[in-house]
């Protein structure tokens, strides 16, 4: 339940309306005592996706908020620190080129 909302957002908001074939890469890397999950897409980016939702008057998803709440609870209950880094990818012309999520779980 931690990565599903990120993958769903990537597909529904970043890749769905692309005029070209989109790509979603999911990597799960175990290194000693750490699990790193990378979700990388070549979609329209978060800013444009948000603008599209406002223009289309679509429902605002609570997926990211729910993930944040789950992580806070896990961090407290398990006494760990799950970290999430969200990278808005851009090309050389500073145009959006997708989103990359890096989640680190001890």
Phi and psi in degrees as GROMACS dihedral restraints (atoms count N, CA, C in turn):
[ dihedral_restraints ]
;  ai    aj    ak    al  type     phi  dphi    fc
    3     4     5     6     1   -87.5    20    10
    4     5     6     7     1   -36.7    20    10
    6     7     8     9     1   -97.4    20    10
    7     8     9    10     1   -21.7    20    10
    9    10    11    12     1   -54.5    20    10
   10    11    12    13     1   -47.4    20    10
   12    13    14    15     1   -61.9    20    10
   13    14    15    16     1   -33.5    20    10
   15    16    17    18     1   -67.3    20    10
   16    17    18    19     1   -42.7    20    10
   18    19    20    21     1   -67.1    20    10
   19    20    21    22     1   -43.3    20    10
   21    22    23    24     1   -60.7    20    10
   22    23    24    25     1   -45.1    20    10
   24    25    26    27     1   -61.4    20    10
   25    26    27    28     1   -41.4    20    10
   27    28    29    30     1   -59.4    20    10
   28    29    30    31     1   -45.4    20    10
   30    31    32    33     1   -72.5    20    10
   31    32    33    34     1   -53.6    20    10
   33    34    35    36     1   -71.7    20    10
   34    35    36    37     1   -34.9    20    10
   36    37    38    39     1  -108.3    20    10
   37    38    39    40     1   -27.3    20    10
   39    40    41    42     1   -98.9    20    10
   40    41    42    43     1   -37.0    20    10
   42    43    44    45     1  -106.6    20    10
   43    44    45    46     1   -25.3    20    10
   45    46    47    48     1   -57.1    20    10
   46    47    48    49     1   -44.4    20    10
   48    49    50    51     1  -102.1    20    10
   49    50    51    52     1    20.7    20    10
   51    52    53    54     1   -67.4    20    10
   52    53    54    55     1   143.2    20    10
   54    55    56    57     1   -80.8    20    10
   55    56    57    58     1     1.1    20    10
   57    58    59    60     1  -134.8    20    10
   58    59    60    61     1   172.4    20    10
   60    61    62    63     1   -71.2    20    10
   61    62    63    64     1   121.7    20    10
   63    64    65    66     1   -87.4    20    10
   64    65    66    67     1   165.4    20    10
   66    67    68    69     1  -136.5    20    10
   67    68    69    70     1   140.4    20    10
   69    70    71    72     1  -128.9    20    10
   70    71    72    73     1   123.7    20    10
   72    73    74    75     1  -116.1    20    10
   73    74    75    76     1   128.9    20    10
   75    76    77    78     1  -118.3    20    10
   76    77    78    79     1   121.4    20    10
   78    79    80    81     1  -119.6    20    10
   79    80    81    82     1   134.7    20    10
   81    82    83    84     1  -124.2    20    10
   82    83    84    85     1   116.8    20    10
   84    85    86    87     1  -120.9    20    10
   85    86    87    88     1   124.8    20    10
   87    88    89    90     1  -105.7    20    10
   88    89    90    91     1   121.7    20    10
   90    91    92    93     1  -128.5    20    10
   91    92    93    94     1   109.8    20    10
   93    94    95    96     1    50.5    20    10
   94    95    96    97     1  -109.0    20    10
   96    97    98    99     1  -102.0    20    10
   97    98    99   100     1    14.9    20    10
   99   100   101   102     1  -126.9    20    10
  100   101   102   103     1   139.1    20    10
  102   103   104   105     1  -110.5    20    10
  103   104   105   106     1   123.9    20    10
  105   106   107   108     1  -114.1    20    10
  106   107   108   109     1   127.8    20    10
  108   109   110   111     1  -116.3    20    10
  109   110   111   112     1   125.3    20    10
  111   112   113   114     1  -118.1    20    10
  112   113   114   115     1   125.0    20    10
  114   115   116   117     1  -117.6    20    10
  115   116   117   118     1   116.7    20    10
  117   118   119   120     1  -131.0    20    10
  118   119   120   121     1   126.5    20    10
  120   121   122   123     1  -129.9    20    10
  121   122   123   124     1   164.4    20    10
  123   124   125   126     1  -112.7    20    10
  124   125   126   127     1    39.0    20    10
  126   127   128   129     1   -80.0    20    10
  127   128   129   130     1  -160.6    20    10
  129   130   131   132     1   -80.9    20    10
  130   131   132   133     1   -10.4    20    10
  132   133   134   135     1    92.3    20    10
  133   134   135   136     1   159.6    20    10
  135   136   137   138     1   -67.7    20    10
  136   137   138   139     1   -39.3    20    10
  138   139   140   141     1   -63.3    20    10
  139   140   141   142     1   -49.7    20    10
  141   142   143   144     1   -67.1    20    10
  142   143   144   145     1   -37.7    20    10
  144   145   146   147     1   -61.4    20    10
  145   146   147   148     1   -41.8    20    10
  147   148   149   150     1   -64.0    20    10
  148   149   150   151     1   -42.6    20    10
  150   151   152   153     1   -63.0    20    10
  151   152   153   154     1   -40.1    20    10
  153   154   155   156     1   -61.7    20    10
  154   155   156   157     1   -39.4    20    10
  156   157   158   159     1   -66.6    20    10
  157   158   159   160     1   -38.8    20    10
  159   160   161   162     1   -67.2    20    10
  160   161   162   163     1   -45.8    20    10
  162   163   164   165     1   -62.2    20    10
  163   164   165   166     1   -41.3    20    10
  165   166   167   168     1   -84.9    20    10
  166   167   168   169     1    -0.3    20    10
  168   169   170   171     1    54.9    20    10
  169   170   171   172     1    42.6    20    10
  171   172   173   174     1   -85.0    20    10
  172   173   174   175     1   159.4    20    10
  174   175   176   177     1   -61.4    20    10
  175   176   177   178     1   135.4    20    10
  177   178   179   180     1   -84.3    20    10
  178   179   180   181     1   121.1    20    10
  180   181   182   183     1   -70.5    20    10
  181   182   183   184     1   145.7    20    10
  183   184   185   186     1  -101.6    20    10
  184   185   186   187     1     8.7    20    10
  186   187   188   189     1   -53.6    20    10
  187   188   189   190     1   -46.5    20    10
  189   190   191   192     1   -67.7    20    10
  190   191   192   193     1   -38.1    20    10
  192   193   194   195     1   -64.1    20    10
  193   194   195   196     1   -41.5    20    10
  195   196   197   198     1   -66.1    20    10
  196   197   198   199     1   -39.3    20    10
  198   199   200   201     1   -61.9    20    10
  199   200   201   202     1   -44.0    20    10
  201   202   203   204     1   -59.5    20    10
  202   203   204   205     1   -42.9    20    10
  204   205   206   207     1   -64.5    20    10
  205   206   207   208     1   -41.5    20    10
  207   208   209   210     1   -62.9    20    10
  208   209   210   211     1   -42.3    20    10
  210   211   212   213     1   -65.5    20    10
  211   212   213   214     1   -42.8    20    10
  213   214   215   216     1   -59.9    20    10
  214   215   216   217     1   -42.9    20    10
  216   217   218   219     1   -64.6    20    10
  217   218   219   220     1   -46.2    20    10
  219   220   221   222     1   -62.7    20    10
  220   221   222   223     1   -42.7    20    10
  222   223   224   225     1   -58.7    20    10
  223   224   225   226     1   -40.0    20    10
  225   226   227   228     1   -74.3    20    10
  226   227   228   229     1   -50.6    20    10
  228   229   230   231     1   -66.4    20    10
  229   230   231   232     1   -45.4    20    10
  231   232   233   234     1   -91.2    20    10
  232   233   234   235     1    -4.6    20    10
  234   235   236   237     1    54.1    20    10
  235   236   237   238     1    49.4    20    10
  237   238   239   240     1  -126.5    20    10
  238   239   240   241     1   176.5    20    10
  240   241   242   243     1  -131.5    20    10
  241   242   243   244     1    98.6    20    10
  243   244   245   246     1   -82.6    20    10
  244   245   246   247     1   128.5    20    10
  246   247   248   249     1  -114.4    20    10
  247   248   249   250     1   142.5    20    10
  249   250   251   252     1  -128.0    20    10
  250   251   252   253     1   128.7    20    10
  252   253   254   255     1  -116.9    20    10
  253   254   255   256     1   127.7    20    10
  255   256   257   258     1  -111.7    20    10
  256   257   258   259     1   121.7    20    10
  258   259   260   261     1  -114.5    20    10
  259   260   261   262     1   121.3    20    10
  261   262   263   264     1   -87.7    20    10
  262   263   264   265     1   107.0    20    10
  264   265   266   267     1   -78.0    20    10
  265   266   267   268     1   141.5    20    10
  267   268   269   270     1  -136.2    20    10
  268   269   270   271     1   154.9    20    10
  270   271   272   273     1   -89.3    20    10
  271   272   273   274     1  -173.2    20    10
  273   274   275   276     1   -62.1    20    10
  274   275   276   277     1   -26.3    20    10
  276   277   278   279     1   -89.7    20    10
  277   278   279   280     1    11.1    20    10
  279   280   281   282     1    65.5    20    10
  280   281   282   283     1    23.2    20    10
  282   283   284   285     1   -90.4    20    10
  283   284   285   286     1   143.5    20    10
  285   286   287   288     1   -57.3    20    10
  286   287   288   289     1   139.2    20    10
  288   289   290   291     1  -132.9    20    10
  289   290   291   292     1    25.1    20    10
  291   292   293   294     1   112.4    20    10
  292   293   294   295     1  -171.1    20    10
  294   295   296   297     1  -135.5    20    10
  295   296   297   298     1   144.8    20    10
  297   298   299   300     1  -128.5    20    10
  298   299   300   301     1   127.7    20    10
  300   301   302   303     1  -112.6    20    10
  301   302   303   304     1   131.1    20    10
  303   304   305   306     1  -122.8    20    10
  304   305   306   307     1   114.8    20    10
  306   307   308   309     1  -112.1    20    10
  307   308   309   310     1   128.3    20    10
  309   310   311   312     1  -115.4    20    10
  310   311   312   313     1   124.0    20    10
  312   313   314   315     1  -123.1    20    10
  313   314   315   316     1   120.8    20    10
